[in-house]
Amino acid sequence: MLLLGCVKEVSDFELVISLPNGLSGFVPVTQISDAYSKMLSKQVAQGELLEDLNSLSDMYSPGTLVRCIVTSVEKSADGRRTIKLSINPKNVNKGLNASALTSGMLLSGFVSSAEDHGYLIDIGVNGTHAFLPRQKAQSYIKAVKRGPDLKIGQNLNCVIEEVKNEGRMVRLSVDRSEVAASLATEQQNWTLSNLLPGLVVKARVQKVAPLGISLTFLSSFTGIVDFMHVDPEKSMNYSPNQVVKACILSIHPTSKVVRLTLRQAFLHPGGSPNQLSNDRVGAVVEESRVKAFYKQFGAIFELDDGTLAFARLKHLSKNRKSFKPAAFKTGCKHKCRIIDYSLMDEMCILSLKYQIIEARFLQYQDIRTGDVVQGKVLALKPVGMQVKVTDGIKGLVPSMHLADVILKQPEKKYNIGDEVRCRVLECNPAERKLFLTLKKTLVQSKLPILSSYEDAEPGLITHGFVVCAREFGCIVKFYNDVKGLVPKNELSSEPISCPDEVFHEGQVVKVMVLKCEPQQERLLLSFRLSSRPVPEGKSECTPKKKQEVKYQIGEMVDVKVLKKKENGLEVSVLEDEGNVIASLPTVYLSDSVANCKLLWHCLQEGDVLPRVMCLSDKGDHIILCRKSALISAVQEEQVVRSFSEIQPGMLLAGYVRNVMPFGVFVEFPFGVTGLAPKVSMSDKFVTDTKDHFVVGQTVIAKVMSIDEEKQRVLLNLKVSECSSGNSAAESFSLLNQYFKEMKEIRNLLRRRGESSIARGLCELVPGKELQLVVQDVKEDGSALFSGSCVRGLTVTATRYHLGEKGIVPGEKTKGLVLHVDALTSTVYVSLREELLKQRP
């Protein structure tokens, strides 16, 4: 179907086209012209930008009229139809051939190349070369103000000035006055096969009816002007046999029905329809008066400023059952909302639906950075998750922003159709781009939104997320692509030698603004919130009473060690230092039982621990946790919040609450507990339960059965039963976390540096080769060693790890570090040749 359309929006990859009767279509960048597509392909093949290739926004602007042809109508999953269009002249003008071309014809042409004396124009007619002399183009080039030359792919309204060699050569003009005065006549021999939208004709009124007017034109053709395209100033003051000027809007390919418009803006080719001010769309009109009702189509309304507007039938009521035709008699008044503006109809489009009138967001322009919005999951893609905010607004949650941690398998957490609560990271209405975050800390944050460098006043404390951690510090990003630097010395009150080991990409952090230079877009930040003096002119916040502060389970906080106790650490939450005291039990410091004790031993008063999770908050007693397995489970929503959510077969991360002779009690985040009986505790035979588990130990448990009446859950802790299927990946992940913590422990010891023993322990890692001297060989076959690199440490090897060597005290030998026990300052080594040879 051929249509006259008007460019409504321009983006990098498509044109949004306003079509008659309130419809819209899309022209992909590949459907402009053959010459433009050829340049696009060349640029893609070369992998670099071509100087001669201009973007769509350089050539098209809203308000430009274009001829188009429908290439497809696609229906989406939610029932919405998408009209795909082409403005390529070989598709639009396919009904024309060389012999049909005559002087005075108005055609669409696209610049295909620039020559010395003019331009070759693609008019889509096989065997015809169309030429536009340079002097004929000069006045047009000056008028449109798009540079000194026409651009390849640029759309032109062309009038044929001369036809040579039976249509094989034509000379064109784009002079604006000639184009505006052009008229399709009988002498140009137009037929229903090659008739084009956009042609202006002289027509005679045949019949006037409530739904519109029928016309005759070009002697033998008939056409229809519907009620939306009657000249509003003349309204229905038309009579049979009256001669009028009309513009062809569309030609149906099979029925050959021709639709026309009598609106003045379309009667001079090359012109533009009237546009509406942007602030009008979205406005609620308290009283709009019905001018006319058409039972099959909708109603015409007169707005408060006297302009006319149209509401489709489906927008007159909530649904068909609630629709009452009597409410739309002429003169009846209704409350409505302007939801769009149709350039091709020069009318506002209305809705009377209550949910649309009351909707918070109607278009991208209504959304502000930092807004919290509700949406539905549309699709999961490699780049992130597509979310539907409203019928006309879609957003993207980048992969980094699907949760507080990076999700390896987002499909396990999100399903198509799920309701999600997001926060707007960035909104670009011009390009219809919306970026959202699902990071819980950002969505729930009560701190100010930092969306411009001008807002970044020194002393401002807000949330951001890490995008880069390097030796110089961290780059932290906020909203609207605002970003700043946290230098190395501002990462913590204690020195951090390797920031990339403490901070990771996507991590949500709380920062303070130290300095900002808006013009240079430079922002200096700090993670050291508690040690900063209050900036001049800022008053200190009134301390919160302890009972007023409430933390949710799963909430991430940064803490400072206040005191070391026998069973754990007493810490203060940095954002409320001095007011909120919490406990971090030793057994909750790590997923590794051995590392829990080591971390407690190495941590000192004043140390800052980032990203610690609230495990329970019972008013005066807040319990925190640093177990990465539990933190990941909560952040990825792989948890149960109540007994009713538990289902047999579930795999859940928890920790040992109690070890009894008959089994092990396991508690999960949010307080649900279950029992693993002795027979389901281990793949090995269990004699004494205390030989297998300790209180606080992290476990993965499989739900075997539930007793709803007694509110009991039976669990299985056997490793063979508790794998999700990729046991190798799970094992490597746990091992990786263990070594990460060991590195952290060595860094803590290195920072302390209070003794040569501590410094020596820092340098010893599994796999390191040592030069040793045999000190003693014991009766059980084990041996003790000494050496300059292990001074003050106990170095030992079991009988097995001495290999076949017969060693004697005083002998020099090489040994390979197997394990370092920092608590007892003991180093376990091996002298076995096969291990020493394998060392790279």
N, C-alpha and C positions, 0 to 999 in steps of 0.2 A: 504494500500500500504506500502510495506517495503522499507526503504531508509537508506542509509548511510549518516550520518550528522556529523557536526563538531560544538562543543560548541563555540559559538560566544561571549555570555555574560552570567554572572552568577549573579543572585539576590537572595534575601531571599526566594522568593516563586516560582521561575521558572528558567529554563534554556532557553536561546535564542539559537536556533540551525540554523546554516547555512546549507542549502540544495542545491542539484545540480541545475544548471541553474538559479542562482541568487535569489532563493527563501529563505524564512526564516520561521521557525516554533517555537512553544513554548511547552516546557515540563513542566506542572505544578508540584509542589513539591509532589503531591499525585500520580504521575505516574512514580516514580523512581523504587521502588520494594515493594513487600508485607511487608517485614520486616521493611523497613523504614517507610511505611505508618502506620504500627502497632505502632511504637514508637511515631510517630506524634500524633496519636489518644490518646495514653497513656498520653503524655505531656499535651494535651488539657484537658483531663479528670481530671488530677491531679492539673492543674493550676500552675505548677512550672516546671522549666527547668530540663531536664534529662541530667545527665553527659554523658551518652553514645550516646546521639543524637547530631550528628555533622551537622553543616549548610552545604548547598550546596556548598558554596565557600571553605569549608574545604576539599571537595572531588572532586570538578570539577574545571577545569581552561580552559580558552580559548585555542583552538587548539586541544582539546581532541576529537578523533573520536568516535562516538557512533552509534549503530544500533537503528533505531526507526521505529515505525509504526504510520501511520496517524489514529487518532481517530475521528477527525471531521474537517470540513472546514466551518467556520462561516463567514457570510457576514455582515458587519456593515452598519449603515445607510448611510455612505458616499460612499458605494460601495467597500470598501477595504475588502480583504479576509484575514482571520486569520486561519493559519493551526495549529491545536492542535495535539500534538504528545505524544507518550508514549515510554519509554525505558524499561518498566517493562518486564523482560524476559518471563513471562507467556504469554504476548501478542506478543512479537517479535519472540519467538521460539515455538509458538503454533502449527506449522506444524510438529514439531519433536515429536516422541514418544520413549519410552525406547528401543524398539527393533531396532530402526534406529541408535542408537549411536554406533560409532566405534572409534577406536584409531586414533589419528591424526586430528580429527575434531577440527575446531576453532569455539568456541561459545562465546556469551556474558554471563557473570555471574555476580551476585551481592552478596556481602558478607551479609549473613543472621545472622550469629552468630560466636563468637570466642570460640573455645574449647581449651582443654589443649594441644593437639598435632597439632592443625591446625584450619582451618576455614571451616564451612559449607557454601557452595556456592549455591545460587539459580540460576539454569539454566532454570527454567520455564518448565521442563519436568515432567509431572505427574508420580508419583511412582518411581522417581529416586532421590537418595541421592548423591550429589556431594561433594567430600571432597578435600580440598587443604592442603597438609601437610605443617607444619610451615616452615620446612627447604627449601621447594620449593618456599616459599613466600619471604624469607629473602633478596635475591638479588634485587627483585622488590621493596620491602619496602625501601631499602637503596637508590635505584635509583630515586624513585619519591619524596623522602624527605617530606613525609606528616605525620611524627610521627613514633613511634616504632611499631605500629600495623596497620593492615587494619581496616577500619571503616565500620560499618553496613550501607549498602546502596551504598558502593563504587563500581564503575563499573570496571570490569576486562575483559581483553581478555584472554580466557582460552583455552589451548590445552588439549584434552583428552589423558591421558597417558595410562590408563587401564580401561577396562569395565568388570564388574563382574555380575554374576547372571542375565544374559540376560538384562543388562542395568539398573538393579535396584540399582547398586552401581558403581560409576565411580570415578577415581582418576584424579585430574587435575594438570596442571602446568601453572604458569604465568611467567616463565622465559622469559625475553625479547628477547633473541636470538632465543629460540625455537618458540616463537610467530611470530617473524619477518620472520623466515624461513618457516613457515607453508604454505602449498599449498593444495587446495581442489583437490582431485583426484577421478578417476572413482571408485577406490576400496572403497571409503567412502560411496558409494551408495546414492549420493545426487539426489533428484527428484525436479521437478518444484513446488511441494507442500511444500517442506521444505528448498529449497534453500535460503540462507541468504545473505544480502548485507555485504560487507566487506571481503568476501572470495576472495582470489587471485587464479586465474586459469591460466593454459597454454591454449592459444587459437590460432586458425588459421584464418588468414585473408581470408574472402570469397569474398568480393567485396569492392572496394573503390569508393566513390561518393563524390560530392562537400559538401553534408550535413553531411558526416561522413563515417564510416566503418562498415560493417557487419562482424560478427565473428562466428565461431563455437567453442564450448568448451565442455569438459566432454562428448566427443563422439557425443551425440545427441542433445545438446542444441545450440540454436542460440541466438545471442545478437547484440546490436547496440552500437556503440561508436559515439556520436554526435560530431559536429565540435568543440565544446568547450572542449572536453576531449581527443582530439588527443594530443600526446606528442608534445609540441611546438617546441622542438629542432629537432624533426624529421619531423615536419609539415605533409605534405601529401606524404612523401617518404615511402609509404607502398605499397606492391604489393600482389596480390592474392597468397594464400598458405604460406605466410610468417608466422612463428610462433612467437607469442608475449606473454608477461605476461600481464594480465589485472585484474582489480579489479571490482567486481560487485557493482554497485551503487544503483540500484533499481530493484524491481520485482513487476509488476502490478498484482493485485490479480485476475482479471478476464481474461484479454487478455494474461497474462503470458509473456508479453514483458519484456525482461531483458536488462537493460542498463548498460554499463561498462565504465571504464576510463582507458586510457593508460598513464596517468600522473604518473611520477616517485614517487611522494610523497605518493601515495596510494598503491604502489606495495609491500610494506613491512608492514604487519599488526603491529599495535601498534605505528606507526609513526604519524607525524603531518604534515599537509599541510603548505606551506610557508605562512607567515603572512606579512601584509603591515604595514609600520610605520604609527602611528596614525595621524601625521601631513599631510599625503598625502590625506586623505579623506577630501573633501571640496575644494581641490585645483582646480584652473581654469587653463586649458591647452589651451594656445593660438592657437597652431597648432597640431592637431592630424590627422594622415594619415589613410584613409580607406584601410584596408587590404582585407576585403571580405564583401559582402553584401548578406544577405539572406532575400528574400522578405517577407517571412512569420514570421521571427523571429526578425531580427535586423541587426546590423553590428559589425564586429570586427575592432578595430582601433589599430594603433601603436602609443603609446604616445611618448613624447619628450625624455624619457629615454630609449626607445626601448622596453618597456614592452607592452604586449597586453591587451586590454580592450574591454568590450562589452557594447553596448547600445541597449536596447530593442526597438522594432519598435515604440512604443508610445513615446519614449524619443528622437526620431530623428527629430521631428518637433512639432510645437505648437498644431496642430490637423491634422486629416486625410486629410482635404481639402488642407492644405498648404504643404503637403508632396510631394516632388519631387524625385523619384527614381534616376533620372539622376545625382543628386548631390552627389550620393554615389557610384560612379564608383571607382574602385581601383586607389589609388593615390590621390584622392580628399582630400583637407584639410578642417578641421572644428575646430571651437572653442567649447570647451566642459568643463564640470565640473565633477570631480570624486564625485559621490554621495554615493558610498558604495564600500565595498570590499567583494567578495564572496570567503570565505575560501575553499568551496568545488569545486570551479572552478579555484581557484588561479588567479582570474582576478579582475581588477577594474571594477566597474559598472559605466557607464557614462550617462550623459544627455546633449542633445544639446539644450534643451528648454531655451529660453532667460530668462524667469522669474525665472528659477532655477539657471542659471549662475549668474544672478544679485541678487539673494536672499541674504538677510542679514544673515539669520540663516538657516543652513542645518541640523545640528545635535546638540545635547545637548552641546557638547564641544564648540560650537560657541557662546553660550550665556554666558554673564558675569553678575555677581551680580550687581544690580543697573540699568541694561539696561531697557529702556522703550520699550515695545513690543505691537504690535497689535494682537488681537486674536478674536476667535469666541466662543460664549458660546455653549458648547457641552451638558452639563447636570448639573442639580442642585441636590446636594446630601446633607444628613444631616451634613457631615463634611465640606461642602463648594461647590464651583462651579468649574467644569472641563472646561478648556479653551483650544481650539486648536490654537496653534501658527503657526505651519506649518503641512503638511501632516504627518511628522514623529515626531513632537514635541507636547506634551500635557503637560499642567500644572494645578496645583490646587490652587484656591484662597480659603484659609481657611475661615470659616464663619466669624471670627473676622475681616477679611480684605475685606469684600464685600462693605464696605462704611466707611466713617469717624466715623459713629455711628454703633452700632450693629443692624442689620436688623432682625426683628422678622418674616417678611414675604418676603424673597428675591425674591420669584416668582412674586411679584407685580412689582418689579423693572426690573428684567431681564427675557428675553425670550430666548428659544433655537434659536441659529443663530444670536443673537445680536452681533454687533461688539463692542469690549471693548478695552480700552487702559490701560495696566497694567505696573507695575514695578516689576522687578525680586527681590524677597526677598532672595532666595537661589536656587542654581542649583547644582545638584550632577549627573554629566554625567555617572559615573560608575553605579549608580543605576537607571538612567533615571528618576530622580525625579526633578521636577521643582515647586517651590512655588512662587506665585505671590501675589501682593496686588492691590486692586482697591481703596484704600484710596486716595481721590483726593489730599489731602495735600502732601502725600508722592510722588504720581505720578508727581505732578507739581513742587515739591521742586527743587530749584536751589542750595540748600546747598550741601556741600560735602557728598558723600556716605561713611558711616562708616561700612566697611565689614570685618575688622580684628582689633584685639587689637593693632597691631603694628601701625595702622593708627591713633590711638586715641591720638593725641598730645594735651597737655594742652592748653586751649584757643580755641580749635576747637568748632564751633557751628554747630549743625546739627539737623535733625529731627529724631525722634524715636517714639515708641508707648509704652504705659504703659501696662505691663502684670500683674502687681501686685501692689496694694496700701494697705499698712498696717500701724500700729502705728509707725514703724521705718522709714517709707518713701515710696518711689516708686522704683520698678524695671522697668527699661526702656530697651526695646529690639531694636536692629537695624537690619542690614543685616547679613546673614551667622550665625545667632544665637548668635551674639555678644550682650552682655547685661551688664548693669551697674546699680549702686545704686545711687539714689538721696536721701541722708539722710534728715531727717525731717527738720533740720535747713536750708537746701538748697532748700526747696520747694517754698518759697516765702520770700519777704522782711518783711512780717508780719508773726507772728507765726501761724501755722495751727495745731490745736490740734488733728483733726481726718482726716488724709489724704484720707481715703477711702470715705469720704463724698464730697471731692472736686475733686478727680481724679477717673477715672473708667477704667476698662480693655478695651483695644483697642483704648484708647484716644491718638490722635497724639499730640506730645509735641515737643517743641524746647528746646534743652539742650546745656549746655556748658561742655566740658571735664575739670575736675579739676586735675585729676591724673589718671595714668594708669600703671599697672604692667603687661605687656604682658605675661610673663612666667607663672604667677599665674592666668592669665585671670581675673584680677580685674580691675574694672573701676569705678571711682568716678565721679559723675556728679552733675550739678546744674541747677535749673530752673531760678536762679537769674542772668539773662543775663546782666542787665543794671548796676548792682552795682559792677561789677568786674573790677579790673584794667587790663590794657592790659598786657598780659604775656611778659616776657623779650624776646627780639628778634623779637617781633611781632609789626608791625606798625599799628596804628589805621586806620580804613577805612576812606576814605574821605567821609564826610557827603554828603548825596544825597540832591539835590535841591528838594524842595517840589513838584514841578511840574513833576519831574522825577519819583516819586513813584506813582504807580497805583495799586489799589487793585481791584480784581474781586468780583462781587456780589457772596456771599456764602463763600468767603475765611474766614478762621478762624484765629483770631489773639489774642494775649494776650495784655492787655492794663493796663496802670497805671493812676490813677486819678490825674489830675493836678489841677483842680479847680471845685468847685461846683457852678453851676449857678441856676437861678430861675427855669428854665425849663429842667434841666438835668445836665450832667457832661461833662467837657472838659477833654479829655484823650489823652495820647500819646501811640503810638504803640511801644511795647517794642523792637522789632527788629530794629526799626529806631527811637529810643527815641531822642527827641529834634528836629527831622526833620519833623515827620508826626503827626499832631494834628488832632483829630477827635472828633465828637460829639456823645454822647450817651444820647439821650433824656430820661427823667424820664419815659415816657409812654412805652419805649422800654426795660426797665430793667427786665420785667417779663410778663408772660402771665396773671398773676393775677393783676387786677387793684389796689387792696389794697396793695399788696406786692411791687408794683412799688414805691409808696410813702414811704413805710417803708425802702426799700433798699436805696433810695436817702437820707433819714434821717440818716441812719446808716453808710453809706460809707463816708470816709474822704479822704483828699488829701494824696497821697502816697500809697493808697490801690491798690493792683494788682487784676485785674479781668481776669481769664483765659477763653479761648474759647468764644470769642465774635465775632459775624459774621458781615461782611461788608454788609450793606443793600443797600447802594448807594455810588458812588464815582464820584462826579462831579468836579474833579480837586482839587480846593481849599477847597471843602466842602465834607468831608467823614462822612456819617451817619452810626453808628453801631447799632447793635441790640443784645439783650440777651434773646429774647423770645424762649424758648426751642421748642415750637410747630413749629415756622418758621424755626429754625435751622434744626430740624428733617426733615421737608418737603423738604428743599433744598438738604440736604445730601442724602435723599432717592429718590431724583429726582421726588417727588410728586408735581411738580411745572410746570407752563407754562412760557416760556421765551419770547413769543410773542403772539399777538392776533391770529395769524393763528393756534396756537396749541390748542386753547380753543375749547372744545366740550361740548354740552349740557349733563347734568348728572354728570359732574366732581365735585368732592369734593375737595376744595382747602383751605389751611390755609392762612389767610391774617390778616390785621388789619384795624380798622376803620380810614379812612382818614378824613372824614367830616360827621357831623350829621346835616341834613337839615329837615325842617318841613315835606317834602314829602318823606323822606327816608334816607338811610345811604349809603355813598360812601365807598367802600372797596378797598384797594390796596393790591396787592400781590407782593411777591419778584419778581424782574426784571421789575417792573413798570406797569404791566397790572392792570387796574382798572375796577370796575363794580358797578352797583347801585342795592341796595336791596330796592324796594318800600315799603312804609309804611305797605301795606297789607301782605308783605312777610317777615317782620322783626321779628315777634314773634308769638308764639302760643297763647299768650294772646292778648286781644284787646288793640291796641295802640292809646292813646289819644295824648300824647306828646312824640315825638321820643327821646328827651333828657332824658326821664325817663328810657330808656332801654339801651342806648349805650353811651359811651364816646369816644372821639378822642384817638386813640392809642390802643384801646381794641383789644385783639386777638379774631378772630372769625373763625369758619369753615363755608364756604359758598358753596352752591350748585348752579351750573350754570343752569339757567332755559332756557335761549334763548340768541342767539347772532344775531346782525345785522351787517353783514359784510360791507354793504355800509356805514353805519354811524359809524362803529367801536364801537358799544355799546354792553355791556354785562349786562343782567338782572340776579340778584342773589336772592337766598332764604336763609334767616338766621334762619328759624324756626328750633328749636332743633329736632322736630319730623321728619324733612325732611333731616337733615344733619348728620345722623349717618351712618357709613359704614357697620353696621350690628351687630357689637359687642359693643353695647353701654355700657355694664357693664365694659368691659375691658378699654374702652376709659375713662370712668368716674374715674375709679381707677387710671389710669395713670396720669390724670390731678390732682387728689387729692394727689397722691404721690409726684408729682412735687411741689405742693403747700407746703406740709409739709417739703419737702427738703429745700425749700427756707426759710421757717420759722426757720428751724434749723440753716441755714446759718446766718439769721438775729440775732438769739440769740447768735451765736458764735461771730458775729461782736460786739454786745453789751457787751458781756463778755470780749472780748479783750480790749475794750475801758476802762471799769471799772472805769470811771472818777467819777461816783456817786453811792451812795447806791441804788438809784432808778433804775438806769440802771442794776445794779447787781441783784436787786430784780426781775425785769422783766424777766431776763434770766432764773430764776429758775421756773417761772410760766408757766405751759403748760396745755392745756385742759385736764381735767380728774383728775388733782391734787386736793387732799382734803386739805382744810385749816381750821385752828382753828380761828374763828372770834368773834368779839364783836359787837353787834348792836349799831350803833352810832345814827341813826335817821330813823324814818319812815315818809315818805312824804305823802302828801294829795292824790296823785295818786295811793298810795298803794305800791310804790317801797320803797326800803330801802338802807341805806348806812351803811358800816361796816368798822371796823379797826382791826388791829392785828399786832403782832410783825413781822410776815412774809410779811406784805404788807405795811410797814411803808412808807409814802410819796406817796402812790398810792390811787387812787379813786376806791373803791370796791363797786359794786352795784348789786342789784337783782331786777328784775321787779316783779310786783304783782303776776304774774303767777308762777314765780320761787320761791316765798316764800312758795308755797304749801298751806296746810291747817293750817299752824302754825300761832298762834297769838303772834307776837314777840313785845318786848318792849325794849327801849334803855337800854344799860348796860347788856343785856342778852348775855351769851356765847352760841355759836352754831357752827355747822359744815357746811361748804359750799364747793361745787364742782366747780372748774374753768371751765367755758364754753368757754370764749374767752378773749384774752388779746389784747388790743389796745395800741401798744407801742407808737403811735404818741401822744395820749392824756393821756398816763399812766393810763388808765382805765381798771379795771378787772371786767368782768361780771361773776357772780356766780349763782348757784342754790342751794336751800335748800330742794328741793323735795326729799322725802324719796325713791321713786322708782329709782331715779338716783344715790343717795348715796349708795343704796343697790347693784346696778349693778356693782359698782366699784370693780375690782378684788383685 
